[in-house]
Amino acid sequence: EQNYKILYGGDFIFYGDHFYQLTEQQKRMIQVIRELPVDTDRKKRLQFDTSDQAKLASGLLEFGKIGSIHEPESLVIHTFTPLFDFELLDT
């Protein structure tokens, strides 16, 4: 956690000379993060089981909605647009 102020019951955050309005999902996630215990190095950590990469990648995608994250390339979910080409065969 860095220096920020939560204002108006969690509806807004003031950080870096900017105000940010939060969605309901962002407010819930920030509340959960604020309730995490602090480690001996004064940092909060979440642990995921690396055997479930899909759940971990999905979790990282959700955390990206409230701030920047840095994850290994193997956990990045890439968006794509499928392209299909259909041909009718003469029978």
C-alpha positions as CSV (number, residue, x, y, z in Angstrom):
1,E,0.0,0.0,0.0
2,Q,1.2,3.4,-0.9
3,N,0.2,6.8,0.4
4,Y,-3.4,7.4,-0.6
5,K,-6.6,8.6,1.0
6,I,-10.0,6.9,0.8
7,L,-12.7,9.5,0.7
8,Y,-16.5,9.6,0.9
9,G,-17.0,6.1,2.3
10,G,-14.6,4.5,-0.2
11,D,-16.3,6.0,-3.3
12,F,-13.1,7.9,-4.2
13,I,-9.4,7.5,-3.7
14,F,-7.0,10.5,-3.8
15,Y,-3.5,9.4,-4.9
16,G,-0.7,11.2,-6.7
17,D,-2.7,14.5,-7.0
18,H,-5.6,12.8,-8.7
19,F,-9.0,11.7,-7.6
20,Y,-10.2,8.2,-8.8
21,Q,-13.9,7.1,-8.5
22,L,-14.2,3.5,-7.7
23,T,-16.6,0.9,-9.0
24,E,-18.4,-1.4,-6.5
25,Q,-16.1,-4.2,-7.5
26,Q,-13.0,-2.1,-7.0
27,K,-14.3,-1.0,-3.5
28,R,-14.8,-4.6,-2.5
29,M,-11.3,-5.6,-3.7
30,I,-9.6,-2.7,-1.9
31,Q,-11.5,-3.6,1.3
32,V,-10.3,-7.2,1.1
33,I,-6.7,-6.1,0.4
34,R,-6.8,-3.6,3.4
35,E,-7.8,-6.5,5.7
36,L,-4.9,-8.7,4.7
37,P,-2.3,-9.2,7.5
38,V,1.0,-7.4,7.2
39,D,4.2,-9.5,7.0
40,T,7.4,-8.8,9.0
41,D,8.7,-6.6,6.1
42,R,5.5,-4.5,6.4
43,K,4.1,-5.7,3.1
44,K,0.8,-7.4,2.4
45,R,0.9,-10.6,0.3
46,L,-1.5,-12.9,-1.4
47,Q,-0.5,-16.5,-2.1
48,F,-1.9,-18.5,-5.0
49,D,-1.3,-22.2,-5.7
50,T,0.8,-22.2,-8.9
51,S,-0.7,-25.5,-9.9
52,D,-3.9,-23.7,-10.8
53,Q,-2.5,-21.3,-13.4
54,A,-6.0,-20.4,-14.8
55,K,-7.3,-19.2,-11.4
56,L,-4.0,-17.3,-10.7
57,A,-4.2,-15.6,-14.2
58,S,-7.8,-14.7,-13.6
59,G,-7.0,-13.3,-10.2
60,L,-4.2,-11.2,-11.7
61,L,-6.6,-9.9,-14.3
62,E,-9.0,-8.8,-11.5
63,F,-6.3,-7.1,-9.5
64,G,-5.4,-5.2,-12.7
65,K,-8.7,-3.5,-12.4
66,I,-7.5,-1.6,-9.3
67,G,-3.9,-1.0,-10.1
68,S,-0.9,-2.0,-12.1
69,I,0.5,-5.5,-11.7
70,H,3.6,-7.2,-13.0
71,E,3.3,-10.8,-13.8
72,P,5.3,-13.5,-15.6
73,E,4.5,-13.8,-19.3
74,S,3.2,-17.3,-18.7
75,L,0.3,-15.9,-16.6
76,V,-0.7,-13.1,-18.9
77,I,-4.2,-13.6,-20.4
78,H,-4.0,-12.3,-24.0
79,T,-7.2,-11.2,-25.7
80,F,-7.8,-12.4,-29.2
81,T,-10.4,-12.2,-31.9
82,P,-11.2,-15.5,-33.5
83,L,-11.4,-15.6,-37.3
84,F,-13.3,-18.3,-39.1
85,D,-13.4,-19.0,-42.8
86,F,-16.1,-21.3,-44.1
87,E,-16.3,-22.8,-47.5
88,L,-19.1,-24.7,-49.1
89,L,-18.1,-27.9,-50.7
90,D,-19.9,-29.1,-53.8
91,T,-21.1,-32.7,-53.3
